[in-house]
């Protein structure tokens, strides 16, 4: 946690000037110290934002087309935890040792099954993938799956190309594995 009192003390002009006064005259006169100070401050702020709030993410592969394309930069919102149907999330897949980006089609407590090429959530056609006969491969969703607390079922938009929750290597995604929601 950032201690505001210490930041105010550090940022006081007299403290800053006293630090500059202790530097060799050559560094003080041409402003190198001031430039380095601001550069260092900007780097610290960017690291904080990237670690806790937002992060740039590069999409690899075609499994999320047409929404996201291979080598497209997106922003990942990391401080949100209320994921729902249709959200695109990034999560760490331990078995594949990879960061995956997929769309949530079922939330904790839901029942998921793929029958005759159609995705059903809680015995109703999915609102996220309402198209019929698009799922040629049902995988583990060929028989009904009941999601536990903090589990999500995810599928890539390019259904034929996507390696997602239908595959046993990935399966249901735990909330703790989710890094954030893709917002652009």
JOJORA-V176733 format. One record per pair of residues at least 6 apart in sequence whose ideal C-beta (glycine too) atoms are under 8 Angstrom apart, sorted by sequence separation. I is the first residue (numbers start at 1). GAP is how many residues later the second one is. D is the distance in whole Angstrom. If there is no record, write none. Layout:
i=I gap=GAP d=D
i=I gap=GAP d=D
This chain:
i=9 gap=6 d=7
i=10 gap=6 d=8
i=27 gap=6 d=5
i=50 gap=6 d=8
i=68 gap=6 d=6
i=83 gap=6 d=6
i=92 gap=6 d=8
i=93 gap=6 d=7
i=106 gap=6 d=5
i=113 gap=6 d=8
i=114 gap=6 d=7
i=119 gap=6 d=7
i=120 gap=6 d=7
i=121 gap=6 d=8
i=129 gap=6 d=8
i=147 gap=6 d=6
i=156 gap=6 d=3
i=163 gap=6 d=7
i=164 gap=6 d=6
i=165 gap=6 d=6
i=21 gap=7 d=8
i=62 gap=7 d=7
i=92 gap=7 d=6
i=93 gap=7 d=5
i=105 gap=7 d=7
i=112 gap=7 d=7
i=113 gap=7 d=5
i=118 gap=7 d=6
i=119 gap=7 d=4
i=155 gap=7 d=6
i=156 gap=7 d=8
i=163 gap=7 d=7
i=165 gap=7 d=6
i=20 gap=8 d=6
i=62 gap=8 d=6
i=91 gap=8 d=7
i=92 gap=8 d=8
i=112 gap=8 d=7
i=118 gap=8 d=8
i=145 gap=8 d=7
i=156 gap=8 d=5
i=165 gap=8 d=7
i=59 gap=9 d=5
i=61 gap=9 d=6
i=90 gap=9 d=6
i=91 gap=9 d=6
i=112 gap=9 d=6
i=119 gap=9 d=8
i=155 gap=9 d=5
i=23 gap=10 d=6
i=59 gap=10 d=7
i=60 gap=10 d=7
i=90 gap=10 d=7
i=111 gap=10 d=7
i=119 gap=10 d=5
i=154 gap=10 d=5
i=155 gap=10 d=6
i=59 gap=11 d=6
i=60 gap=11 d=7
i=90 gap=11 d=5
i=91 gap=11 d=8
i=110 gap=11 d=5
i=111 gap=11 d=6
i=154 gap=11 d=5
i=155 gap=11 d=7
i=59 gap=12 d=7
i=89 gap=12 d=7
i=110 gap=12 d=6
i=111 gap=12 d=7
i=141 gap=12 d=8
i=153 gap=12 d=5
i=20 gap=13 d=6
i=58 gap=13 d=7
i=59 gap=13 d=5
i=88 gap=13 d=6
i=89 gap=13 d=7
i=118 gap=13 d=8
i=152 gap=13 d=8
i=20 gap=14 d=8
i=58 gap=14 d=7
i=59 gap=14 d=8
i=76 gap=14 d=5
i=88 gap=14 d=7
i=89 gap=14 d=8
i=105 gap=14 d=6
i=118 gap=14 d=5
i=58 gap=15 d=6
i=59 gap=15 d=6
i=88 gap=15 d=5
i=89 gap=15 d=6
i=106 gap=15 d=5
i=117 gap=15 d=6
i=118 gap=15 d=7
i=57 gap=16 d=7
i=58 gap=16 d=8
i=87 gap=16 d=7
i=88 gap=16 d=8
i=105 gap=16 d=7
i=117 gap=16 d=4
i=118 gap=16 d=8
i=119 gap=16 d=6
i=154 gap=16 d=8
i=56 gap=17 d=6
i=57 gap=17 d=5
i=86 gap=17 d=6
i=87 gap=17 d=5
i=116 gap=17 d=7
i=117 gap=17 d=6
i=118 gap=17 d=7
i=56 gap=18 d=8
i=57 gap=18 d=7
i=86 gap=18 d=7
i=117 gap=18 d=5
i=56 gap=19 d=6
i=57 gap=19 d=5
i=85 gap=19 d=6
i=117 gap=19 d=7
i=153 gap=19 d=6
i=154 gap=19 d=5
i=55 gap=20 d=7
i=56 gap=20 d=8
i=68 gap=20 d=7
i=84 gap=20 d=7
i=85 gap=20 d=7
i=106 gap=20 d=8
i=152 gap=20 d=7
i=153 gap=20 d=7
i=54 gap=21 d=6
i=55 gap=21 d=5
i=67 gap=21 d=7
i=83 gap=21 d=6
i=85 gap=21 d=8
i=105 gap=21 d=6
i=114 gap=21 d=5
i=151 gap=21 d=4
i=152 gap=21 d=5
i=54 gap=22 d=7
i=85 gap=22 d=6
i=119 gap=22 d=8
i=151 gap=22 d=7
i=54 gap=23 d=6
i=55 gap=23 d=6
i=84 gap=23 d=6
i=105 gap=23 d=5
i=115 gap=23 d=8
i=136 gap=23 d=8
i=137 gap=23 d=8
i=151 gap=23 d=6
i=152 gap=23 d=7
i=53 gap=24 d=8
i=54 gap=24 d=7
i=64 gap=24 d=7
i=83 gap=24 d=7
i=104 gap=24 d=8
i=105 gap=24 d=6
i=114 gap=24 d=4
i=135 gap=24 d=6
i=136 gap=24 d=7
i=141 gap=24 d=7
i=148 gap=24 d=7
i=150 gap=24 d=6
i=151 gap=24 d=7
i=53 gap=25 d=6
i=103 gap=25 d=6
i=114 gap=25 d=8
i=134 gap=25 d=5
i=140 gap=25 d=8
i=141 gap=25 d=5
i=147 gap=25 d=6
i=150 gap=25 d=4
i=52 gap=26 d=7
i=53 gap=26 d=6
i=129 gap=26 d=7
i=140 gap=26 d=6
i=150 gap=26 d=7
i=152 gap=26 d=8
i=52 gap=27 d=7
i=74 gap=27 d=8
i=114 gap=27 d=4
i=128 gap=27 d=8
i=139 gap=27 d=3
i=140 gap=27 d=7
i=145 gap=27 d=7
i=113 gap=28 d=6
i=114 gap=28 d=6
i=138 gap=28 d=6
i=139 gap=28 d=5
i=140 gap=28 d=5
i=112 gap=29 d=6
i=113 gap=29 d=8
i=137 gap=29 d=6
i=139 gap=29 d=7
i=113 gap=30 d=7
i=129 gap=30 d=7
i=113 gap=31 d=4
i=135 gap=31 d=8
i=140 gap=31 d=7
i=112 gap=32 d=7
i=113 gap=32 d=7
i=57 gap=33 d=6
i=68 gap=33 d=7
i=111 gap=33 d=6
i=112 gap=33 d=5
i=111 gap=34 d=7
i=111 gap=35 d=5
i=112 gap=35 d=7
i=67 gap=36 d=8
i=110 gap=36 d=8
i=111 gap=36 d=7
i=119 gap=36 d=7
i=64 gap=37 d=6
i=110 gap=37 d=5
i=63 gap=38 d=8
i=64 gap=38 d=7
i=109 gap=38 d=6
i=63 gap=39 d=7
i=64 gap=39 d=8
i=108 gap=39 d=5
i=107 gap=40 d=7
i=108 gap=40 d=7
i=109 gap=40 d=7
i=86 gap=41 d=8
i=106 gap=41 d=6
i=108 gap=41 d=5
i=112 gap=41 d=5
i=57 gap=42 d=8
i=59 gap=42 d=6
i=85 gap=42 d=6
i=86 gap=42 d=5
i=108 gap=42 d=6
i=85 gap=43 d=6
i=108 gap=43 d=6
i=110 gap=43 d=7
i=57 gap=44 d=7
i=108 gap=44 d=7
i=107 gap=45 d=6
i=106 gap=46 d=7
i=106 gap=47 d=4
i=104 gap=48 d=5
i=105 gap=48 d=5
i=104 gap=49 d=7
i=105 gap=49 d=7
i=104 gap=50 d=6
i=105 gap=50 d=5
i=103 gap=51 d=6
i=102 gap=52 d=4
i=103 gap=52 d=6
i=114 gap=52 d=7
i=102 gap=53 d=6
i=103 gap=53 d=7
i=100 gap=54 d=8
i=102 gap=54 d=5
i=103 gap=54 d=6
i=101 gap=55 d=8
i=102 gap=60 d=7
i=105 gap=60 d=8
i=102 gap=62 d=5
i=89 gap=63 d=8
i=91 gap=63 d=8
i=100 gap=63 d=8
i=102 gap=63 d=8
i=100 gap=64 d=8
i=89 gap=65 d=7
i=96 gap=67 d=8
i=108 gap=67 d=8
i=83 gap=69 d=7
i=100 gap=70 d=7
i=102 gap=71 d=8
i=96 gap=73 d=6
i=95 gap=74 d=5
i=96 gap=74 d=7
i=95 gap=75 d=7
i=93 gap=76 d=8
i=93 gap=77 d=6
i=99 gap=80 d=7
i=101 gap=81 d=6
i=91 gap=82 d=5
i=94 gap=83 d=7
i=89 gap=84 d=8
i=93 gap=84 d=7
i=92 gap=85 d=5
i=91 gap=86 d=5
i=91 gap=87 d=5
i=92 gap=87 d=6
i=90 gap=88 d=7
i=91 gap=88 d=6
i=68 gap=89 d=8
i=89 gap=89 d=5
i=90 gap=89 d=5
i=67 gap=90 d=5
i=89 gap=90 d=8
i=90 gap=90 d=6
i=66 gap=91 d=7
i=89 gap=91 d=7
i=90 gap=91 d=8
i=64 gap=92 d=5
i=65 gap=92 d=6
i=66 gap=92 d=8
i=83 gap=92 d=8
i=89 gap=92 d=6
i=90 gap=92 d=6
i=63 gap=93 d=4
i=64 gap=93 d=5
i=65 gap=93 d=5
i=88 gap=93 d=7
i=89 gap=93 d=7
i=63 gap=94 d=7
i=64 gap=94 d=7
i=81 gap=94 d=7
i=87 gap=94 d=5
i=88 gap=94 d=4
i=63 gap=95 d=5
i=83 gap=95 d=7
i=62 gap=96 d=6
i=65 gap=96 d=8
i=63 gap=98 d=5
i=64 gap=98 d=8
i=83 gap=98 d=6
i=62 gap=99 d=5
i=63 gap=99 d=4
i=61 gap=100 d=8
i=63 gap=100 d=7
i=80 gap=100 d=7
i=63 gap=101 d=7
i=78 gap=101 d=6
i=79 gap=101 d=8
i=80 gap=101 d=5
i=78 gap=102 d=4
i=76 gap=103 d=6
i=77 gap=103 d=5
i=76 gap=104 d=4
i=77 gap=104 d=5
i=76 gap=105 d=7
i=77 gap=105 d=8
i=76 gap=106 d=6
i=77 gap=106 d=5
i=75 gap=107 d=7
i=76 gap=107 d=7
i=74 gap=108 d=5
i=75 gap=108 d=5
i=74 gap=109 d=8
i=75 gap=109 d=5
i=74 gap=110 d=6
i=68 gap=114 d=7
i=55 gap=124 d=8
i=55 gap=125 d=7
i=57 gap=125 d=7
